[in-house]
Amino acid sequence: MTMSEEDNIELREIDESDLELLRRWRNDPSISRWFFSETRISRRMQREWYARYRTNDAEILFMICRDGETLGTIGLCDIVRRHRKAQLGRFLIADPGHRNRGFGKKAVLRLLEYAFCAQGLNRVYLEVFESNAAAVRAYQACGFEVEGELMQSIHKGGAYYDTLLMAILKQDYERSRSGDASTRKRRDRRRRALAGTVTALILFSLV
Ligand SMILES: CC(C)(COP(=O)(O)OP(=O)(O)OC[C@H]1O[C@@H](n2cnc3c(N)ncnc32)[C@H](O)[C@@H]1OP(=O)(O)O)[C@@H](O)C(=O)NCCC(=O)NCCS
């Protein structure tokens, strides 16, 4: 499947010929450090994963392409059609020389277009290491909001890591595309008001 070509960034669903490249990317320490799993992927594991993937309609994985060149991957998993929601995952721009050039954000926007317009989903969410500043920034720039901080959510390499739960709703995606951010502003105002109340309560309890 090939999607919109805005800004030369296209998403196309992976096929069997991509497996070895995917495996190499996933085993690259500069990438795997930002994924939750510590497992090194063998050829056999990759083949077995792909066999499951082909019969799993709760997941779709895309190659991020630009002018015919494959830059990375992005996908949806845990697609629950009854609740019209899915998790964004497997997001990577493989070559460090390609990072910080806006390709990741464009890929996220292409994926959201697919999720909300083609798949009819209502909510796309994700969990990311709080320390992954580039990923968090890219998600925020595409309209994702932080829903919460999950303390010590991931245990990896003998240490615990905090993560952020982030999400975007179809209504906010559509408003941001049409240049109207009013729902988000209302929600931000509510949060600021709540934060003010909590601060006032703390100060009150101190006097
Ligand atoms: C996360 C990743 C996919 C983002 O792709 P990308 O093409 O580099 O992203 P973009 O260039 O579109 O946007 C990155 C944003 O982060 C900002 N950024 C980059 N490094 C940053 C840092 N250390 N601190 C704060 N912001 C940072 C960039 O300035 C840019 O923000 P902008 O809107 O102000 O321009 C890419 O960095 C990557 O592959 N990282 C390794 C794997 C990974 O972390 N995957 C995500 C798992 S959740």
The ligand as a MOL file (V3000), in Angstrom:
LIG
                    3D

  0  0  0     0  0            999 V3000
M  V30 BEGIN CTAB
M  V30 COUNTS 48 50 0 0 0
M  V30 BEGIN ATOM
M  V30 1 C 12.6190 9.5860 17.3600 0
M  V30 2 C 12.9680 9.7140 15.8780 0
M  V30 3 C 12.2030 8.6600 15.0760 0
M  V30 4 C 12.5210 11.1120 15.4160 0
M  V30 5 O 12.7340 11.2300 14.0250 0
M  V30 6 P 13.3980 12.5650 13.4160 0
M  V30 7 O 13.3000 12.4970 11.9380 0
M  V30 8 O 14.7400 12.7530 14.0140 0
M  V30 9 O 12.3700 13.6560 13.9960 0
M  V30 10 P 12.1240 15.1510 13.4960 0
M  V30 11 O 13.3710 15.7200 12.8960 0
M  V30 12 O 10.9050 15.1630 12.6390 0
M  V30 13 O 11.7290 15.8770 14.8640 0
M  V30 14 C 12.5760 15.7690 15.9710 0
M  V30 15 C 12.2910 16.9100 16.9100 0
M  V30 16 O 13.0110 16.6990 18.1230 0
M  V30 17 C 13.8840 17.8020 18.3590 0
M  V30 18 N 15.0400 17.2340 19.0490 0
M  V30 19 C 15.9810 16.4120 18.5630 0
M  V30 20 N 16.8710 16.1060 19.5260 0
M  V30 21 C 16.4480 16.7430 20.6470 0
M  V30 22 C 16.9240 16.8230 21.9710 0
M  V30 23 N 18.0100 16.1590 22.3480 0
M  V30 24 N 16.2260 17.5690 22.8620 0
M  V30 25 C 15.0990 18.2240 22.4990 0
M  V30 26 N 14.5770 18.1750 21.2470 0
M  V30 27 C 15.2600 17.4520 20.3400 0
M  V30 28 C 14.1510 18.3780 16.9860 0
M  V30 29 O 14.5970 19.7110 17.0580 0
M  V30 30 C 12.7760 18.2500 16.3710 0
M  V30 31 O 11.8900 19.2110 16.9310 0
M  V30 32 P 11.3990 20.5460 16.1850 0
M  V30 33 O 9.9380 20.3820 15.9770 0
M  V30 34 O 11.6880 21.6200 17.1490 0
M  V30 35 O 12.1540 20.6650 14.9100 0
M  V30 36 C 14.5000 9.5470 15.6240 0
M  V30 37 O 15.1960 10.4760 16.4170 0
M  V30 38 C 15.0000 8.1240 15.9340 0
M  V30 39 O 14.9260 7.2580 15.0930 0
M  V30 40 N 15.5020 7.8920 17.1740 0
M  V30 41 C 15.9690 6.5660 17.5830 0
M  V30 42 C 14.8040 5.5710 17.7630 0
M  V30 43 C 13.7130 6.1570 18.6470 0
M  V30 44 O 13.9680 6.8580 19.6210 0
M  V30 45 N 12.4410 5.8380 18.3160 0
M  V30 46 C 11.2750 6.3150 19.0620 0
M  V30 47 C 10.8340 5.2920 20.0450 0
M  V30 48 S 9.3950 5.8920 20.8960 0
M  V30 END ATOM
M  V30 BEGIN BOND
M  V30 1 1 1 2
M  V30 2 1 2 3
M  V30 3 1 2 4
M  V30 4 1 2 36
M  V30 5 1 4 5
M  V30 6 1 5 6
M  V30 7 2 6 7
M  V30 8 1 6 8
M  V30 9 1 6 9
M  V30 10 1 9 10
M  V30 11 2 10 11
M  V30 12 1 10 12
M  V30 13 1 10 13
M  V30 14 1 13 14
M  V30 15 1 14 15
M  V30 16 1 15 16
M  V30 17 1 15 30
M  V30 18 1 16 17
M  V30 19 1 17 18
M  V30 20 1 17 28
M  V30 21 1 18 19
M  V30 22 1 18 27
M  V30 23 2 19 20
M  V30 24 1 20 21
M  V30 25 1 21 22
M  V30 26 2 21 27
M  V30 27 1 22 23
M  V30 28 2 22 24
M  V30 29 1 24 25
M  V30 30 2 25 26
M  V30 31 1 26 27
M  V30 32 1 28 29
M  V30 33 1 28 30
M  V30 34 1 30 31
M  V30 35 1 31 32
M  V30 36 2 32 33
M  V30 37 1 32 34
M  V30 38 1 32 35
M  V30 39 1 36 37
M  V30 40 1 36 38
M  V30 41 2 38 39
M  V30 42 1 38 40
M  V30 43 1 40 41
M  V30 44 1 41 42
M  V30 45 1 42 43
M  V30 46 2 43 44
M  V30 47 1 43 45
M  V30 48 1 45 46
M  V30 49 1 46 47
M  V30 50 1 47 48
M  V30 END BOND
M  V30 END CTAB
M  END
